[in-house]
Amino acid sequence: MTKSATSAILANLGSKLASIKAKESIKKISTGRSTAGGNDASLQSLSNTLKARSDSWKAAAKNARDAIDALEVAEASLNEIASLASRLQEIGSLYNNNSLLSTTDIASMDAETATITTAIDAIVSGTKYNDIAMLGTSKITFNAGVTDDGGIISLTTGTVSSIASTTDASEADTAGSSVATEVALSLGEIAGGIISLKARENVAYAASAIMSAASSRVIETDYAAETAKLTKNMMLNKISLSLVAQANADENYKINLIT
């Protein structure tokens, strides 16, 4: 094999290698992923893992928001019950401190007392989130997943005792005071739950955003580096093709001389 033929083979091989590398760079630049075309499977695996954890944290943040919404439903009902309890105390005070009330006045106050106590019980039993009771005559407790690995936080909405049996204004003050105390305790538990959940929600969204960015970053194309590689390989390809053409021309010249 002549020197020119050997040079042509080597130059042709160099051209093919440079062309392959140039295509790889083009693929990375066009997709924006350094792992495009099956490159660096370990980085792609890490990116996939980070993306999955990001999605899990996002789901945890949504869980926390759902729980906050549920507690806020209970909170709204308790605030209304507190207003009704205040009115019961007012009725009781009027009854107990006014000797000038007529029979009709007392009957009217009794009727209002009965209506209010019935309404309080109805609000308690009717306070639901997604058809799940948020208030009751015994503690309502539920869990919310707040981490990417299934970590939970236990939440309580408190207790409001049934007072529908209270129908006399003479008992309104006592019933109202009892309910007001229970509502105050329940609102405290709910407030603590909401504050805790908002903190966990913020953590979850932050973790999700950070991991999502990391997932993209680990496979992100270094455009400056890949552009430089592409330019170099295109130049090498062009030079190799020129050398192949030159070597072939030399071989043809020798053949022509012989013939």
C-alpha positions as CSV (number, residue, x, y, z in Angstrom):
1,M,0.0,0.0,0.0
2,T,1.4,3.3,-1.0
3,K,2.0,6.2,1.3
4,S,-0.7,8.2,-0.5
5,A,-3.2,5.4,-0.1
6,T,-2.5,5.1,3.6
7,S,-2.9,8.9,4.0
8,A,-6.2,8.7,2.2
9,I,-7.5,6.0,4.5
10,L,-6.4,7.8,7.7
11,A,-7.8,11.1,6.4
12,N,-11.1,9.4,5.5
13,L,-11.2,7.9,9.0
14,G,-10.5,11.2,10.6
15,S,-13.3,12.8,8.5
16,K,-15.8,10.2,9.7
17,L,-14.9,10.5,13.4
18,A,-15.1,14.3,13.2
19,S,-18.5,14.1,11.4
20,I,-19.8,11.8,14.2
21,K,-18.6,14.1,16.9
22,A,-20.0,17.1,15.1
23,K,-23.4,15.4,14.9
24,E,-23.3,14.7,18.6
25,S,-22.6,18.4,19.3
26,I,-25.4,19.5,17.0
27,K,-27.8,17.1,18.8
28,K,-26.8,18.5,22.2
29,I,-27.1,22.1,21.1
30,S,-30.5,21.5,19.4
31,T,-32.0,19.6,22.4
32,G,-30.3,21.5,25.2
33,R,-29.4,18.2,26.9
34,S,-25.9,16.9,27.3
35,T,-27.3,13.4,27.6
36,A,-28.9,13.5,24.1
37,G,-28.2,10.5,22.0
38,G,-27.5,8.1,24.9
39,N,-24.6,10.1,26.3
40,D,-23.8,9.9,30.0
41,A,-26.6,7.6,31.2
42,S,-25.6,8.2,34.8
43,L,-26.4,11.9,34.6
44,Q,-29.7,11.2,32.9
45,S,-30.6,8.8,35.7
46,L,-29.7,11.4,38.3
47,S,-31.8,14.0,36.4
48,N,-34.8,11.6,36.3
49,T,-34.5,10.9,40.0
50,L,-34.3,14.6,40.9
51,K,-37.4,15.3,38.6
52,A,-39.3,12.5,40.4
53,R,-38.4,14.0,43.8
54,S,-39.4,17.4,42.6
55,D,-42.8,16.1,41.5
56,S,-43.2,14.4,44.9
57,W,-42.4,17.7,46.8
58,K,-44.9,19.5,44.6
59,A,-47.6,16.9,45.5
60,A,-46.7,17.4,49.2
61,A,-47.2,21.2,48.8
62,K,-50.6,20.6,47.2
63,N,-51.5,18.3,50.1
64,A,-50.5,21.0,52.6
65,R,-52.7,23.5,50.7
66,D,-55.7,21.2,50.7
67,A,-55.3,20.7,54.5
68,I,-55.0,24.5,55.0
69,D,-58.2,24.9,53.0
70,A,-59.9,22.3,55.1
71,L,-58.9,24.0,58.3
72,E,-60.0,27.4,57.0
73,V,-63.4,25.9,56.4
74,A,-63.6,24.8,60.0
75,E,-62.2,28.2,61.2
76,A,-64.9,30.1,59.3
77,S,-67.6,27.9,60.9
78,L,-66.2,28.4,64.3
79,N,-66.1,32.1,63.9
80,E,-69.8,32.1,63.1
81,I,-70.5,29.8,66.1
82,A,-68.6,32.2,68.3
83,S,-70.9,35.0,67.2
84,L,-73.9,32.9,68.0
85,A,-72.5,32.0,71.4
86,S,-72.0,35.6,72.1
87,R,-75.6,36.2,71.4
88,L,-76.6,33.4,73.7
89,Q,-74.6,35.1,76.5
90,E,-76.3,38.3,75.7
91,I,-79.8,36.7,75.9
92,G,-78.9,35.0,79.2
93,S,-77.6,38.3,80.6
94,L,-80.8,40.1,79.6
95,Y,-83.0,37.4,81.1
96,N,-81.1,37.1,84.4
97,N,-80.7,40.9,85.0
98,N,-84.1,42.2,84.0
99,S,-87.1,41.7,86.3
100,L,-89.3,43.8,84.0
101,L,-89.6,41.2,81.3
102,S,-93.1,40.2,80.3
103,T,-94.2,36.6,79.6
104,T,-94.2,37.5,75.9
105,D,-90.6,38.8,76.2
106,I,-89.5,35.6,77.9
107,A,-91.2,33.5,75.3
108,S,-89.5,35.4,72.5
109,M,-86.1,35.0,74.2
110,D,-86.7,31.3,74.7
111,A,-87.6,31.0,71.0
112,E,-84.4,32.8,70.0
113,T,-82.3,30.6,72.3
114,A,-83.8,27.4,70.8
115,T,-83.2,28.7,67.3
116,I,-79.6,29.6,68.0
117,T,-78.6,26.4,69.8
118,T,-80.2,24.4,67.0
119,A,-78.2,26.5,64.4
120,I,-75.0,25.9,66.3
121,D,-75.5,22.1,66.2
122,A,-76.4,22.3,62.5
123,I,-73.2,24.3,61.7
124,V,-71.1,21.8,63.6
125,S,-72.6,18.7,61.8
126,G,-72.7,20.5,58.4
127,T,-69.1,21.8,58.4
128,K,-67.3,19.5,55.8
129,Y,-64.5,19.7,53.3
130,N,-64.8,17.3,50.4
131,D,-67.6,15.6,52.3
132,I,-65.3,15.0,55.3
133,A,-66.5,16.3,58.6
134,M,-64.3,19.2,59.9
135,L,-66.2,19.8,63.2
136,G,-67.9,17.4,65.7
137,T,-68.9,16.9,69.3
138,S,-65.6,15.0,69.7
139,K,-62.2,15.8,68.3
140,I,-61.8,15.6,64.5
141,T,-58.3,14.5,63.6
142,F,-56.8,14.0,60.1
143,N,-53.4,13.6,58.5
144,A,-51.7,15.5,55.7
145,G,-48.7,14.3,53.7
146,V,-46.2,17.2,53.7
147,T,-42.9,15.6,52.5
148,D,-41.7,13.9,49.4
149,D,-41.3,10.6,51.2
150,G,-44.7,10.3,52.8
151,G,-44.0,12.3,56.0
152,I,-47.3,13.4,57.6
153,I,-48.5,16.1,60.0
154,S,-51.5,15.3,62.3
155,L,-54.1,18.0,62.6
156,T,-57.1,18.6,64.9
157,T,-60.1,20.9,64.5
158,G,-61.3,20.7,68.1
159,T,-64.7,20.0,69.7
160,V,-68.0,21.8,70.0
161,S,-70.5,20.1,72.3
162,S,-74.2,19.7,71.2
163,I,-76.4,22.3,72.9
164,A,-79.6,21.9,70.9
165,S,-81.3,20.7,74.0
166,T,-80.9,24.2,75.5
167,T,-84.1,26.0,74.7
168,D,-84.7,28.3,77.7
169,A,-83.3,31.8,77.9
170,S,-82.5,31.1,81.6
171,E,-79.8,28.6,80.4
172,A,-78.6,30.7,77.5
173,D,-75.7,32.4,79.3
174,T,-74.3,29.1,80.6
175,A,-74.6,27.4,77.2
176,G,-73.1,30.4,75.4
177,S,-70.1,30.5,77.8
178,S,-69.5,26.8,77.4
179,V,-69.5,27.0,73.6
180,A,-67.4,30.1,73.6
181,T,-64.7,28.4,75.6
182,E,-64.7,25.3,73.3
183,V,-64.6,27.5,70.2
184,A,-61.7,29.5,71.6
185,L,-59.7,26.3,72.2
186,S,-60.6,24.9,68.8
187,L,-59.6,28.1,67.0
188,G,-56.3,28.0,68.8
189,E,-55.7,24.4,67.5
190,I,-56.7,25.4,64.0
191,A,-54.5,28.5,64.0
192,G,-51.5,26.5,65.0
193,G,-52.3,23.9,62.3
194,I,-52.6,26.5,59.6
195,I,-49.4,28.2,60.5
196,S,-47.6,24.9,60.6
197,L,-49.0,23.9,57.3
198,K,-48.1,27.1,55.6
199,A,-44.5,26.6,56.7
200,R,-44.5,23.1,55.4
201,E,-46.1,24.2,52.1
202,N,-43.4,26.8,51.7
203,V,-40.7,24.2,52.3
204,A,-42.3,21.8,49.9
205,Y,-42.6,24.3,47.1
206,A,-39.0,25.5,47.6
207,A,-37.7,21.9,47.6
208,S,-39.7,21.2,44.4
209,A,-38.3,24.2,42.6
210,I,-34.7,23.5,43.7
211,M,-34.9,19.9,42.6
212,S,-36.6,20.8,39.3
213,A,-33.8,23.3,38.6
214,A,-31.2,20.7,39.6
215,S,-32.8,18.1,37.4
216,S,-32.4,20.4,34.4
217,R,-29.0,21.7,35.3
218,V,-27.3,18.3,35.5
219,I,-28.1,17.5,31.9
220,E,-28.0,21.0,30.6
221,T,-25.9,21.6,27.5
222,D,-22.8,23.8,27.9
223,Y,-23.5,25.8,24.8
224,A,-20.1,27.5,24.7
225,A,-18.2,24.2,25.0
226,E,-20.4,22.3,22.5
227,T,-20.2,25.2,20.0
228,A,-16.4,25.1,20.3
229,K,-16.4,21.3,19.8
230,L,-18.7,21.6,16.8
231,T,-16.5,24.3,15.2
232,K,-13.4,22.2,15.8
233,N,-14.9,19.0,14.4
234,M,-16.3,20.7,11.4
235,M,-12.9,22.2,10.6
236,L,-11.3,18.7,11.1
237,N,-13.8,17.2,8.9
238,K,-13.2,19.8,6.2
239,I,-9.4,19.3,6.5
240,S,-9.7,15.5,6.4
241,L,-11.8,15.6,3.3
242,S,-9.3,17.9,1.7
243,L,-6.5,15.5,2.6
244,V,-8.5,12.6,1.1
245,A,-9.0,14.5,-2.1
246,Q,-5.3,15.4,-2.2
247,A,-4.2,11.8,-1.6
248,N,-6.6,10.5,-4.3
249,A,-5.3,13.1,-6.7
250,D,-1.7,11.9,-6.0
251,E,-2.8,8.3,-6.6
252,N,-4.5,9.2,-9.9
253,Y,-1.4,11.1,-11.0
254,K,0.8,8.0,-10.4
255,I,-1.6,5.7,-12.2
256,N,-1.7,8.1,-15.2
257,L,2.1,8.1,-15.3
258,I,2.2,4.3,-15.3
259,T,-0.4,4.0,-18.0
